[in-house]
Amino acid sequence: MNWVSVDRLNEAHVLTQDIYSETVEYRNIDGRLVRSVEQIAEVGANKVLLTCGPKGIIGYSSLSEPEIVMLDTIQVVIKEVNYDVVNP
């Protein structure tokens, strides 16, 4: 899995918001190696945890947005299949 840094996203003009801090690291959670990504941005605080399971990647995300932000459909791609998430 490749994580694209904030600097690279800015260079590619992908970001449309300010990101104040970002931490990407491996953690040991209950004996399991987990990739942890935490981000504080203009639109809220976000956290993603990813690990390997018996059938592939297991992921958890916590997206916290300020009340003033309007969130529409999010698209997630898993094994090259697009999924629309209407209410995260």
Backbone torsions as a table, in degrees:
resi	resn	phi	psi	omega
1	MET	NA	135.0	177.5
2	ASN	-110.3	132.6	175.6
3	TRP	-105.5	125.5	-179.6
4	VAL	-87.2	125.3	-177.0
5	SER	-70.9	160.1	177.3
6	VAL	-59.0	-41.7	-180.0
7	ASP	-59.6	-43.8	180.0
8	ARG	-67.1	-38.9	177.5
9	LEU	-64.0	-39.1	176.4
10	ASN	-64.5	-42.1	178.2
11	GLU	-60.0	-36.4	-178.2
12	ALA	-86.9	1.8	-179.9
13	HIS	58.1	39.6	179.7
14	VAL	-89.9	-33.8	-176.1
15	LEU	-78.7	140.4	176.9
16	THR	-121.0	15.3	-178.0
17	GLN	-144.6	164.6	175.7
18	ASP	-85.8	135.3	173.7
19	ILE	-110.9	121.5	-175.3
20	TYR	-85.9	-37.5	176.9
21	SER	-154.4	153.6	179.8
22	GLU	-149.6	132.6	178.3
23	THR	-126.6	126.8	176.9
24	VAL	-126.1	120.6	-177.6
25	GLU	-156.3	164.5	171.8
26	TYR	-93.3	140.2	178.2
27	ARG	-131.7	155.1	172.6
28	ASN	-100.3	111.8	178.7
29	ILE	-117.9	111.1	-178.5
30	ASP	52.7	41.9	177.4
31	GLY	79.9	5.4	-179.0
32	ARG	-112.7	134.1	177.1
33	LEU	-75.7	123.9	-174.7
34	VAL	-128.2	136.1	172.4
35	ARG	-88.1	121.1	-176.9
36	SER	-113.9	130.1	176.6
37	VAL	-126.3	121.1	177.8
38	GLU	-124.1	137.5	-175.3
39	GLN	-142.1	133.5	171.7
40	ILE	-110.7	120.6	-175.0
41	ALA	-133.5	173.5	178.2
42	GLU	-56.2	-32.3	-177.1
43	VAL	-96.4	9.8	175.1
44	GLY	131.8	-173.8	179.8
45	ALA	-104.5	133.4	-176.7
46	ASN	-131.0	145.2	178.6
47	LYS	-140.6	136.4	177.0
48	VAL	-131.5	131.5	174.7
49	LEU	-119.2	132.2	-179.3
50	LEU	-132.1	138.0	176.4
51	THR	-148.0	170.8	178.8
52	CYS	-95.9	136.4	176.7
53	GLY	-118.1	-179.5	-178.3
54	PRO	-63.4	-23.6	-178.9
55	LYS	-116.5	11.1	179.6
56	GLY	135.4	-155.9	-175.8
57	ILE	-76.4	136.4	172.9
58	ILE	-110.8	129.5	-177.7
59	GLY	-130.3	150.5	175.1
60	TYR	-136.8	135.8	176.0
61	SER	-133.8	146.8	175.3
62	SER	-128.1	111.9	-178.7
63	LEU	-111.0	118.6	-178.3
64	SER	-118.2	117.4	-177.5
65	GLU	-118.6	150.4	174.5
66	PRO	-64.8	155.1	-178.9
67	GLU	-60.5	-27.3	-175.1
68	ILE	-78.0	-9.3	-177.3
69	VAL	-88.6	135.4	176.6
70	MET	-99.2	122.8	-178.6
71	LEU	-111.1	126.6	178.4
72	ASP	-100.9	-159.4	-178.6
73	THR	-65.4	137.0	174.7
74	ILE	-103.6	142.5	176.8
75	GLN	-111.2	129.0	178.0
76	VAL	-115.9	137.8	179.1
77	VAL	-113.7	122.4	178.0
78	ILE	-127.5	121.9	-178.1
79	LYS	50.0	46.9	176.6
80	GLU	64.3	18.5	175.5
81	VAL	-111.8	128.4	-179.6
82	ASN	-86.1	133.7	175.8
83	TYR	-124.6	131.6	175.6
84	ASP	-92.7	127.3	177.0
85	VAL	-106.1	108.6	-174.8
86	VAL	-80.8	-40.0	-177.0
87	ASN	-131.8	89.2	-176.6
88	PRO	-68.4	NA	NA
